[in-house]
Amino acid sequence: MARTQAAPQTTGKSRKAEAGARTTTDHDEIRKWVETRSGKPAKVADTDGRRGSGILRVDFGEPEESLMPIGWDEFFQIFDDRELAFLHEEETNEGKQSYFNKFISRGDEG
């Protein structure tokens, strides 16, 4: 089963968002985090036209029917057009690699 998360260029800076999680708008940092976990950029199929060009997801496993793979250029175009930030966690409380992530509005970066 694929692990995915989502929600409501880039020289963004990272900062603490909540315990154990960081938020960033930096494309290189996001891509590195995703690829380190063997993830791929995707969007939810049939969501073009809703709040922009689709709902972004990160696909960490077998592709799901509801997900459509997209390239990094399209992924970051949507990311920037929708003024999103990437909330993510490096490790779980147990010290294992975390897959927690979601997309939030840049105005919600805390």
TORKOL-4160 file (C-alpha; in steps of 0.2 Angstrom, whole numbers, padded with zeros to 4 digits, m for minus):
110
<pt num="1" X="0000" Y="0000" Z="0000"/>
<pt num="2" X="0007" Y="0017" Z="m0005"/>
<pt num="3" X="0010" Y="0030" Z="0009"/>
<pt num="4" X="0004" Y="0047" Z="0004"/>
<pt num="5" X="0000" Y="0064" Z="0012"/>
<pt num="6" X="m0007" Y="0081" Z="0007"/>
<pt num="7" X="m0017" Y="0096" Z="0012"/>
<pt num="8" X="m0026" Y="0113" Z="0009"/>
<pt num="9" X="0056" Y="0143" Z="m0032"/>
<pt num="10" X="0064" Y="0145" Z="m0023"/>
<pt num="11" X="0074" Y="0150" Z="m0010"/>
<pt num="12" X="0063" Y="0146" Z="0005"/>
<pt num="13" X="0070" Y="0144" Z="0022"/>
<pt num="14" X="0066" Y="0129" Z="0034"/>
<pt num="15" X="0060" Y="0132" Z="0051"/>
<pt num="16" X="0052" Y="0122" Z="0066"/>
<pt num="17" X="0034" Y="0121" Z="0063"/>
<pt num="18" X="0029" Y="0109" Z="0078"/>
<pt num="19" X="0038" Y="0096" Z="0088"/>
<pt num="20" X="0049" Y="0086" Z="0077"/>
<pt num="21" X="0042" Y="0094" Z="0061"/>
<pt num="22" X="0050" Y="0107" Z="0049"/>
<pt num="23" X="0042" Y="0117" Z="0036"/>
<pt num="24" X="0051" Y="0123" Z="0020"/>
<pt num="25" X="0048" Y="0130" Z="0002"/>
<pt num="26" X="0065" Y="0126" Z="m0004"/>
<pt num="27" X="0063" Y="0115" Z="m0020"/>
<pt num="28" X="0080" Y="0106" Z="m0017"/>
<pt num="29" X="0076" Y="0102" Z="0001"/>
<pt num="30" X="0059" Y="0095" Z="m0004"/>
<pt num="31" X="0065" Y="0084" Z="m0018"/>
<pt num="32" X="0080" Y="0077" Z="m0008"/>
<pt num="33" X="0068" Y="0073" Z="0007"/>
<pt num="34" X="0056" Y="0064" Z="m0005"/>
<pt num="35" X="0069" Y="0055" Z="m0015"/>
<pt num="36" X="0078" Y="0049" Z="0000"/>
<pt num="37" X="0062" Y="0040" Z="0005"/>
<pt num="38" X="0060" Y="0033" Z="m0013"/>
<pt num="39" X="0045" Y="0044" Z="m0016"/>
<pt num="40" X="0039" Y="0052" Z="m0032"/>
<pt num="41" X="0029" Y="0067" Z="m0036"/>
<pt num="42" X="0011" Y="0065" Z="m0039"/>
<pt num="43" X="m0006" Y="0073" Z="m0039"/>
<pt num="44" X="m0024" Y="0066" Z="m0036"/>
<pt num="45" X="m0032" Y="0062" Z="m0053"/>
<pt num="46" X="m0047" Y="0072" Z="m0059"/>
<pt num="47" X="m0043" Y="0087" Z="m0047"/>
<pt num="48" X="m0037" Y="0099" Z="m0060"/>
<pt num="49" X="m0048" Y="0115" Z="m0059"/>
<pt num="50" X="m0051" Y="0113" Z="m0040"/>
<pt num="51" X="m0040" Y="0127" Z="m0032"/>
<pt num="52" X="m0028" Y="0127" Z="m0046"/>
<pt num="53" X="m0019" Y="0113" Z="m0055"/>
<pt num="54" X="m0023" Y="0098" Z="m0044"/>
<pt num="55" X="m0020" Y="0092" Z="m0027"/>
<pt num="56" X="m0002" Y="0087" Z="m0023"/>
<pt num="57" X="0004" Y="0071" Z="m0015"/>
<pt num="58" X="0020" Y="0061" Z="m0013"/>
<pt num="59" X="0019" Y="0043" Z="m0018"/>
<pt num="60" X="0030" Y="0032" Z="m0008"/>
<pt num="61" X="0025" Y="0015" Z="m0014"/>
<pt num="62" X="0015" Y="0006" Z="m0027"/>
<pt num="63" X="0005" Y="0019" Z="m0037"/>
<pt num="64" X="m0013" Y="0021" Z="m0032"/>
<pt num="65" X="m0027" Y="0022" Z="m0045"/>
<pt num="66" X="m0032" Y="0039" Z="m0038"/>
<pt num="67" X="m0014" Y="0046" Z="m0040"/>
<pt num="68" X="m0007" Y="0052" Z="m0056"/>
<pt num="69" X="0013" Y="0053" Z="m0057"/>
<pt num="70" X="0019" Y="0070" Z="m0063"/>
<pt num="71" X="0037" Y="0077" Z="m0066"/>
<pt num="72" X="0046" Y="0088" Z="m0053"/>
<pt num="73" X="0043" Y="0103" Z="m0065"/>
<pt num="74" X="0024" Y="0101" Z="m0064"/>
<pt num="75" X="0025" Y="0097" Z="m0046"/>
<pt num="76" X="0034" Y="0113" Z="m0041"/>
<pt num="77" X="0024" Y="0124" Z="m0053"/>
<pt num="78" X="0008" Y="0119" Z="m0044"/>
<pt num="79" X="0017" Y="0120" Z="m0027"/>
<pt num="80" X="0022" Y="0138" Z="m0031"/>
<pt num="81" X="0006" Y="0143" Z="m0040"/>
<pt num="82" X="m0004" Y="0138" Z="m0024"/>
<pt num="83" X="0009" Y="0146" Z="m0013"/>
<pt num="84" X="0011" Y="0130" Z="m0003"/>
<pt num="85" X="0024" Y="0125" Z="0010"/>
<pt num="86" X="0030" Y="0107" Z="0014"/>
<pt num="87" X="0028" Y="0102" Z="0032"/>
<pt num="88" X="0038" Y="0086" Z="0035"/>
<pt num="89" X="0047" Y="0076" Z="0049"/>
<pt num="90" X="0065" Y="0068" Z="0047"/>
<pt num="91" X="0063" Y="0055" Z="0061"/>
<pt num="92" X="0049" Y="0047" Z="0071"/>
<pt num="93" X="0050" Y="0048" Z="0090"/>
<pt num="94" X="0058" Y="0031" Z="0090"/>
<pt num="95" X="0072" Y="0037" Z="0079"/>
<pt num="96" X="0066" Y="0029" Z="0063"/>
<pt num="97" X="0065" Y="0038" Z="0046"/>
<pt num="98" X="0048" Y="0047" Z="0045"/>
<pt num="99" X="0037" Y="0048" Z="0030"/>
<pt num="100" X="0026" Y="0061" Z="0038"/>
<pt num="101" X="0022" Y="0076" Z="0027"/>
<pt num="102" X="0009" Y="0087" Z="0021"/>
<pt num="103" X="0006" Y="0103" Z="0011"/>
<pt num="104" X="0001" Y="0118" Z="0020"/>
<pt num="105" X="m0002" Y="0136" Z="0015"/>
<pt num="106" X="0013" Y="0147" Z="0016"/>
<pt num="107" X="0003" Y="0158" Z="0027"/>
<pt num="108" X="0001" Y="0144" Z="0040"/>
<pt num="109" X="0019" Y="0141" Z="0042"/>
<pt num="110" X="0021" Y="0143" Z="0061"/>
